[in-house]
Structures are given as structure tokens and as C-alpha cells.
Amino acid sequence: MFNRSIVLIGFALLFVFAAQTIGAEDPPGAKLFGTYCADCHGAAGQGGFAISVGGESYLNTRDDAAITHAIINGTGNKDMPAWSKSNGGKLTDDQIADIVAYLRGLSPSGVLVTKAPVSPVVYSQTNLALTQAQNKLGKMVVTATLKKTDGAPVNGATVVFTRQTTFGVIEMGKARTDSAGVASLIVDEQPERARHISATFKGDPALGLSAGMIELGYPVTALSHDNLNLSSVHLAITDEPLVPPEGNLFSPNPPIVPTAIFLLVVGCIWTIYGYVVSQVVGIWKIGQINPRQNVFRIGKR
């Protein structure tokens, strides 16, 4: 009997509390909020399992469109489901509007405190093109031109130049683009096996990543002078053939020192083989001249 009385008193208190929280004079959104939202956001949106949506810190930083969007679509982290019937929820658009109006009335001023307008970030893809040229000193220069897809140059972006080697990728240097979107790197050396140079722009919140590659050509040395007179200059080629560059041991023009060492080692090995063979043949000949004789004498008893 005692336990039944406690249960009845509890139900009565719960009914009284609900009646005080959601009265007949409350707006329509109050009942909807109490039915679908208060379990997580607390009574009057003061917070519970979920964030407080009835305080000034929330209402003064979000307009009605942002609150409506959150109720219709839910939150991205799936802590709050989508409540709109168009998204599988239980609320109509009018009911959602009533809840937003109810939340807006919870703010003491009832007016959204707006901040200074912030320009939206417009995201753009980029293109990176590489070219090769020579400066006045005859050194090779790799130029990277970074532009948006609409052709506008990207100013102040960092471009990283790299090169593939036997031991992996090494960084050759970094350069920032100018107002024309151009970043340049002087190449002091050009190994034959590492002629491919890559350039990469890693992107930022407003610009997409972009990369490019170029295969370097052999530099061309140019002679230019205002007072240079080539009328008395003659090109003469003698009958003596040009000496081809040294190759490996098996090429037509092998290097002298490694070839001499190789021949010396091979000669020593064959000398040792010849000595061993001569000793074996000598032993064999001695055995032919003086064959071993086994004499068995049978004595008389």
C-alpha cells in the first residue's frame, strides 16, 4: 500500500510540473518543444543531454534560418536526427516554424544580435604549369605559373620544387608566386638521370591542391654582344676524328685505369690456373715414367 501511494504521488507531481512547464497560454511551439525536444535540450531549452538552445549564447548567434535548418536536417555528427517529415522525421514545416518562434521568444530581448557580415569563402580549383628557360647568366630556370580555373593568377602561394633521385624525392627549394602567379627556381645542376622536376602547391581553405612536372631539356648557350663581328670567324674541322667519351668496360672506348686493373686481375687468375695445371701434368708424367711395382716373393717352406 505504501509503495502504491509513493507511485501515485510521483505521477501527480510529474503532472503538476508538466502543467506548469507547458500551460494552455503557452505558444504552440512550447508543447511541440516539450514533446520532441525537451528530453535532450531540457525544459525551456536550458540544456540537458544536448546543448542549451534557449539561452542568449545560442539564440544571439543564430538566425531563424540556421535554427530551422538544424531541426529539418539534424546535425552532421548524428547526435540530433532530422525532424522534418521530408527527411523521415515527425514534424511538418509549420510545426518546425512554431518551435523556432517559441525558442526566439525565450530570449529576453527577443531580437537576434547580429555580428558584422562575413564574406563567404569561395573555393576554387587551381592549375599549375611548368616551363623551362635560361637567365642572363646562362643558368637554367624552371618557372611555375599557378592560376585558378577561371584564369586568374594566384598571388602569394608557396610552390615546392622537388626531384626524384635514387634515394627518394628531395626538395630543391620553395618560391612564392608574384602578382602574375609566377614562381621561379634556378637549377644549378642537371643530372642526366634526374631531369624530371615536379612542383606542388598544397592548397589552402580557398584553393585546391595543384601539381605539375617537367622534363628538362639540354641548355643552349647563346653568344650575344652588340659589337660582336663574326665576319672573320671561320669554323674549321680537322681530319682527326673526335675522341668519343669513355664508357664502361664493355663499350668501344672503355676507361683506361679500370680496364688495366681488370686485365691485371684476370691475368693473375689465369697464371695461377696455368701453374696448377702444369704441376698436375708433371705429377702425371712422373707416374708414367716410374710406375709403381708391387713385388710379391713366394718363399720356400
KAFENMO-V699901 format. One record per pair of residues at least 24 apart in sequence whose C-alpha atoms are under 10 Angstrom apart, sorted by the first residue. I is the first residue (numbers start at 1). J is the second residue. Records with the same first field share a line. If there is no record, write none. Layout:
I = J + J
This chain:
18 = 43
26 = 102
27 = 98 + 99 + 101 + 102 + 105
28 = 95 + 97 + 98 + 99 + 101 + 102
29 = 94 + 95 + 96 + 97 + 98 + 99 + 100 + 101 + 102 + 103
30 = 98 + 99 + 100 + 101 + 102 + 103
31 = 98 + 99 + 102
32 = 91 + 95 + 96 + 98 + 99 + 102
33 = 95 + 96 + 98 + 99 + 100 + 102 + 103
34 = 99
36 = 83 + 90 + 91 + 99
37 = 71 + 80 + 99
40 = 80
44 = 102 + 103 + 106
45 = 103 + 106
46 = 106
50 = 79 + 80
53 = 103 + 104 + 106
54 = 102 + 103 + 104 + 105 + 106 + 107
55 = 103 + 104 + 106 + 107 + 108
56 = 104 + 106 + 107 + 108 + 109 + 110 + 111 + 112 + 113
57 = 107
58 = 107 + 112
59 = 103 + 104 + 105 + 106 + 107 + 110 + 111 + 112 + 113
60 = 104 + 107 + 109 + 110 + 111 + 112 + 113 + 114 + 115
61 = 112 + 113 + 114 + 115
62 = 112 + 113 + 114
63 = 100 + 104 + 111 + 112 + 113 + 114
64 = 97 + 100 + 101 + 103 + 104 + 112
65 = 97 + 100
66 = 100
67 = 96 + 97 + 99 + 100 + 103 + 104
68 = 93 + 96 + 97 + 99 + 100
69 = 96
71 = 96 + 97 + 99 + 100
72 = 96
121 = 205 + 206 + 207
122 = 205 + 206 + 207
123 = 204 + 205 + 206 + 207 + 208
124 = 148 + 149 + 150 + 203 + 204 + 205 + 206 + 207 + 208 + 209
125 = 149 + 150 + 203 + 206 + 207 + 208 + 209 + 210
126 = 150 + 151 + 152 + 153 + 154 + 201 + 203 + 207 + 208 + 209 + 210 + 211
127 = 151 + 153 + 154 + 201 + 208 + 209 + 210 + 211 + 212
128 = 159 + 181 + 182 + 199 + 200 + 201 + 209 + 210 + 211 + 212 + 213
129 = 182 + 199 + 210 + 211 + 212 + 213 + 214
130 = 182 + 183 + 184 + 197 + 198 + 199 + 211 + 212 + 213 + 214 + 215
131 = 184 + 213 + 214 + 215 + 216
132 = 184 + 185 + 214 + 215 + 216 + 217 + 219
133 = 186 + 216 + 217 + 219 + 220
134 = 186 + 187 + 219 + 220 + 221 + 222
135 = 186
136 = 222
137 = 221
138 = 219 + 220 + 221 + 222 + 223
139 = 186 + 187 + 188 + 189 + 219 + 220 + 221
140 = 185 + 186 + 187 + 188 + 189 + 190 + 216 + 217 + 218 + 219 + 220
141 = 184 + 185 + 186 + 187 + 188 + 216
142 = 183 + 184 + 185 + 186 + 187 + 197 + 198 + 199 + 214 + 216
143 = 175 + 177 + 182 + 183 + 184 + 185 + 186 + 199
144 = 175 + 176 + 177 + 181 + 182 + 183 + 184 + 185 + 198 + 199 + 200 + 201 + 211 + 212 + 213 + 214
145 = 177 + 178 + 180 + 181 + 182 + 183 + 184 + 199 + 212
146 = 177 + 178 + 180 + 181 + 182 + 183 + 200 + 201 + 210 + 211 + 212
147 = 177 + 180 + 181 + 182 + 207 + 210
148 = 181 + 207 + 208 + 210
152 = 180 + 181
153 = 177 + 178 + 179 + 180 + 181 + 182
154 = 178 + 179 + 180 + 181 + 182 + 207
155 = 179 + 180 + 181 + 182 + 183
156 = 180 + 181 + 182 + 183
157 = 181 + 182 + 183 + 201 + 202 + 203 + 204 + 207
158 = 183 + 200 + 201 + 202 + 203
159 = 183 + 184 + 185 + 198 + 199 + 200 + 201 + 202 + 203 + 210 + 211
160 = 185 + 198 + 199 + 200 + 201 + 202 + 211
161 = 185 + 197 + 198 + 199 + 200 + 201 + 211 + 212 + 213
162 = 196 + 197 + 198 + 199 + 200 + 213
163 = 194 + 195 + 196 + 197 + 198 + 199 + 213
164 = 193 + 194 + 195 + 196 + 197 + 198
165 = 191 + 193 + 194 + 195 + 196
166 = 193 + 194
169 = 198
171 = 197 + 198 + 199
172 = 197 + 198 + 199
173 = 199
174 = 199 + 200
176 = 201
187 = 216
190 = 216 + 217 + 218 + 219
191 = 216
192 = 216 + 217 + 218
